[in-house]
Amino acid sequence: MRLLLDECIGDRALRNALVAAGHDVARSIDELGGAADDPAVFAFAREHQRVVVTYNNVDFKRLSEENPNHPGMLLIYQDNKPTDMKASDIVTALSNVETTYPNGIAGDAIVLNGYRW
C-alpha cells in the first residue's frame, strides 16, 4: 500500500517496519517539512495517491468527509495506555485491512485499531 505518515505518527521506526512489510511509505515531515497543516498533508496525499496514516483523527475525518475523493485514511486512536498500538500492531492491522478490502480503501476513513486481530 502507498502510505503517507502524518507528522504526529511519522517516526522512522514505524516507517521502517512498514517498509519491511512491503509498503511504499512517505513521511509528511520529509515531503512537506515540519508543521505542515492538515489540508496541505491531505492535498499531498490526494495528489500522490497515498493513504494517510494519522493519530489526528478528528481533523482528517472531517477532511475525508468534505472531500470524499481521496485514496483513503487510516485513523489510529491512542490513549497513552498499554493497549495503544505499537509499530508491530499497526503493521498487522494494515495487513488485515488489505485482506478485508482487496480493492483498496479509496474514499474511506478506517479506524485501524479495529483490525489488530
C-alpha positions as CSV (number, residue, x, y, z in Angstrom):
1,M,0.0,0.0,0.0
2,R,1.2,3.6,-0.7
3,L,1.1,5.3,2.6
4,L,1.8,8.8,3.9
5,L,2.6,9.0,7.6
6,D,1.3,12.2,9.1
7,E,3.8,14.1,11.2
8,C,2.2,13.1,14.5
9,I,2.8,9.4,13.7
10,G,5.8,9.5,11.3
11,D,8.6,8.2,13.3
12,R,11.3,6.3,11.5
13,A,10.8,3.1,13.4
14,L,7.2,2.8,12.2
15,R,8.3,3.8,8.7
16,N,10.9,1.1,8.7
17,A,8.5,-1.5,10.0
18,L,6.0,-0.7,7.2
19,V,8.7,-0.7,4.5
20,A,9.9,-4.1,5.8
21,A,6.3,-5.3,5.4
22,G,6.3,-4.3,1.8
23,H,4.6,-0.9,1.8
24,D,5.7,2.2,-0.1
25,V,5.9,4.8,2.7
26,A,6.5,8.5,2.7
27,R,6.5,10.8,5.8
28,S,4.8,14.2,5.6
29,I,7.7,15.7,7.5
30,D,10.1,14.6,4.8
31,E,7.8,15.7,1.9
32,L,6.3,18.9,3.3
33,G,8.6,19.9,6.1
34,G,7.7,20.2,9.8
35,A,4.4,21.7,10.9
36,A,2.6,21.3,7.6
37,D,-1.1,21.9,8.1
38,D,-3.6,19.2,7.7
39,P,-5.1,20.4,4.4
40,A,-1.6,20.5,2.9
41,V,-0.9,16.9,4.0
42,F,-4.3,15.8,2.7
43,A,-3.7,17.6,-0.6
44,F,-0.3,15.9,-0.9
45,A,-1.8,12.5,-0.2
46,R,-4.5,13.0,-2.8
47,E,-2.1,14.3,-5.4
48,H,0.4,11.4,-4.9
49,Q,-2.3,8.7,-4.3
50,R,-1.1,7.9,-0.8
51,V,-3.3,6.7,2.1
52,V,-2.9,8.9,5.1
53,V,-2.0,7.3,8.4
54,T,-2.6,9.5,11.4
55,Y,-3.4,10.0,15.1
56,N,-5.1,13.3,14.2
57,N,-8.4,11.6,13.7
58,V,-10.9,14.5,14.1
59,D,-9.3,16.8,11.5
60,F,-8.6,14.1,8.9
61,K,-12.0,12.5,9.3
62,R,-13.5,16.0,8.6
63,L,-11.3,16.4,5.6
64,S,-12.3,13.0,4.3
65,E,-16.0,13.8,4.7
66,E,-15.6,17.1,3.0
67,N,-13.5,15.7,0.1
68,P,-14.5,12.0,-0.4
69,N,-12.3,11.6,-3.5
70,H,-9.1,10.5,-1.7
71,P,-7.0,7.3,-1.6
72,G,-8.1,6.5,2.0
73,M,-7.5,7.3,5.6
74,L,-6.2,5.1,8.4
75,L,-7.1,6.6,11.7
76,I,-5.4,5.4,14.9
77,Y,-6.7,6.1,18.4
78,Q,-4.0,6.3,21.1
79,D,-4.8,6.9,24.8
80,N,-1.3,6.7,26.4
81,K,-2.3,3.3,27.8
82,P,-0.6,-0.2,27.4
83,T,-3.3,-1.0,24.9
84,D,-2.1,1.6,22.4
85,M,-0.9,0.3,19.1
86,K,2.8,-0.3,18.7
87,A,4.5,-0.4,15.3
88,S,4.1,-4.2,15.1
89,D,0.3,-3.8,15.8
90,I,0.0,-1.2,13.1
91,V,1.8,-3.5,10.6
92,T,-0.5,-6.4,11.5
93,A,-3.7,-4.3,11.4
94,L,-2.7,-2.9,8.0
95,S,-2.3,-6.4,6.6
96,N,-5.8,-7.2,7.9
97,V,-7.2,-4.1,6.2
98,E,-5.6,-5.2,2.9
99,T,-7.2,-8.6,3.3
100,T,-10.6,-7.1,4.2
101,Y,-10.6,-4.6,1.4
102,P,-8.9,-6.3,-1.5
103,N,-9.9,-3.4,-3.8
104,G,-8.4,-0.7,-1.6
105,I,-9.9,1.8,0.8
106,A,-10.3,4.8,-1.5
107,G,-12.8,7.3,-0.1
108,D,-12.9,5.5,3.3
109,A,-11.7,6.6,6.7
110,I,-11.0,3.4,8.6
111,V,-10.1,3.1,12.3
112,L,-7.1,0.9,12.3
113,N,-7.5,-0.1,15.9
114,G,-10.3,-2.4,15.0
115,Y,-8.1,-4.5,12.7
116,R,-5.4,-5.7,15.0
117,W,-6.7,-9.3,15.3
